[in-house]
Structure formats: structure tokens, C-alpha cells
């Protein structure tokens, strides 16, 4: 049992490290970026660990591409950070608002398929 626990602890640490290191690439659709967090978060739950919603939001904000700096400053500057679902919606709306200027080629139908 102790051997399994050690392996599980190592996996938890590895997954948390993976969350901290997710970075948005230039031109990467926001849905693809946020999906990486959701996948790792789900893996953490699968190994019996959790991460607070506000911590996930903070990590996602920190990993945004520098072209999202204004958005990041606005969200981070609020008295209370949004929850994960709200951040997701706000990011999608921001990407739609930016439109073709940001070099994003994701169609609305594609966004619905990822949700």
C-alpha cells in the first residue's frame, strides 16, 4: 500500500507541476488553451486530488499569451476572481471580440463542440 501511495503522490505532484507550466502559444485558440487545464484538472481528480477553483483560474490567467495582458490585468484586478466557468466564458467572449485581428480562426461552431 505504501508503494502505491508514493506513486500516487508523485503523480499528483507531476500533474500539479504540469498545471503550473501550461502556457498559451501565440495564436492558440483560447478553448484549446483552457482545455489543457481542464484535462489536467480532471486527471488530478482521477488520482484523488483537487485544486481550488480560484487557483486554477489564477494559473490560467498567468499562462495567457502576452497579447492577452490587458484582459489578464482587468480580470486579476477585480476584487474577486471569477470561477472557472465564468473565466472560460469571459475568455471566449474576449476572443470573439478580438476577432480576426488576433489571428484566431476558430469558428463559433467549433467553440460549441469544445464546450
Secondary structure as UniProt FT lines:
FT   HELIX           2..20
FT   TURN            26..27
FT   HELIX           30..46
FT   TURN            47..48
FT   HELIX           53..62
FT   HELIX           66..68
FT   HELIX           69..76
FT   HELIX           84..98
FT   HELIX           99..102
FT   HELIX           108..114
//
